[in-house]
Amino acid sequence: MLATFMFMISACGEAGAPPNGSDSAAPVAATDPREVLVEIDMDEYTLLMDASLPAGPVTFELANKGFEEHNLLFVLVESDSTVWEIESRLAPGERRTVMLDFEPGEYKAVCNFSGHEDRGMFTGFVVRERPASEVGSAR
């Protein structure tokens, strides 16, 4: 399952950025019309985001709207495997943009920093196949 979860992280066009880098402070322009923009707001102790996403490229705009640091990881529910984790915590007021490529399945977004998950800072979301009309020859 984890092997089928293909993810890519955008280096936001910076040459020499490590291929396994996980986040960036610079916004990313969506050039692929099939790309989806999802905002994730983190506050004490909630994670707000869309409950359903299409498979494929997704640009996440992360925003820490709280007064504590937060982190973020995505878990594939079926295998209880972490498929992505932010490289460093977000400071209060910080925003970051991250690009990932999702396979269909059920996921959970979690902030597990300093007991936040135990306080309810997680949410589930589903990644669904894109309709055939959205899958073009661009790939």
N, C-alpha and C positions, 0 to 999 in steps of 0.2 A: 504494500500500500504506500509506504513512504517513498519507495522507489518510483512509483507512478506519479507522485506529487512533484511536478516539475516547477521549480521556481527560479526566477531571475530577479536580480536586484539591479536597479538602474544606477549607473555611476554618474548620472546627470550630465553626461558628455565630458567628464573630466578624464583626460588621458592619464594612464598610470594608476587609476583607482583599482584596488584589488577586486578580482571577480567575485569574491565571496563577501564583499562589503554588504552591510545590511540596511543602512539607512543613510539619508542625506538631509541636510538642512535646506537645500535649494529646491524650489518648486520644479516640477517636471511638466513640460508641455505634452499633452496627449496628442500624438500625431496619427495614431491608428484609430480610425473611426469606430472600431470595435472595442476600443479600450474603455474601461469603466472607471469613473472617479467615485471613491467611497471615503467619506469623512468619518473619522473615529474620534469622538470626544471623550477624554478621560477626566474624571472628577472624583472626589471622595464620595462614595466608593462605587462609582458607576462607570460602565463602558457603553457608550451609545454609538450604534452603527446600524446599517441596513441588515435585515434578517435574511435576505436572499441576494445572491450575486450570480452573474453568469460566469461560466468557466472561461478561462483564458486570461489575457492581461488585465490586471486591476491596478490602478494607482490609488494608494491610500494616503490621505492627508491626516496625519496624526496631530492632535492638539491636546496638550495638558492644560486643562482649564482649572485645575485644582491648586492647592497650596502645598501639596506634597509631591515628591518625585514619583513617577510611575514608569513601569516597563510594559512590554506587550509581547505576548507570544501567541501563536496559533497552534491548536492541537487538532489532529484528525481524530474524531470521536471514535470511529470504528476500531482503530488500533491503539488509541490513547497515546499517540506519538506526537511529540512536538515537531512540527514541520517547518517552523520559522520562529526566530526569536530576535528581538531588537538588540542591536549591539551594545547600546548604553542607555541608561534610564533617561527619561525626559524630565527636565527641570520644570518647575512651575512656570506657566506661560509659554513654554517652548512648543514649536511646531516643526514637524518633519514630514517629508514626502518619501514614500517607499513604493517601489513597483514590484509586483509579484505576478506569477502566472499560476492560476489555480486549476486543479483537476476537480471534476464533480465529486461531491461528498458532503458529509456533515462535519462541521468544524466548531471549535470553541475558541473565542478570543479571551485572553486572560491577562490580568495584571497580578503577578504572584509576588510582587515586591512587598516585603515587610508585613505579611499577613493580609494583604488587600483582597486576595481571592476569597479567604475565609469570611470577609466582610461583604461579599457579594459582588466584587469587581470582576465579573466575567459575563459573557453573553454567547449564545449559540447563533450560528448562521449556516445557511445551506448554499452550496455552490452547485448550480444546475447547468446542464448542457445548454449551449446557445442554440436558439432556433436555427434551422438550416438557412433561413433568409439572412441571418447575420454572419454566417460562416462563408467568407468569400475566398477569392483566389489570392488575396493579399498574403496569405501564409505560404 
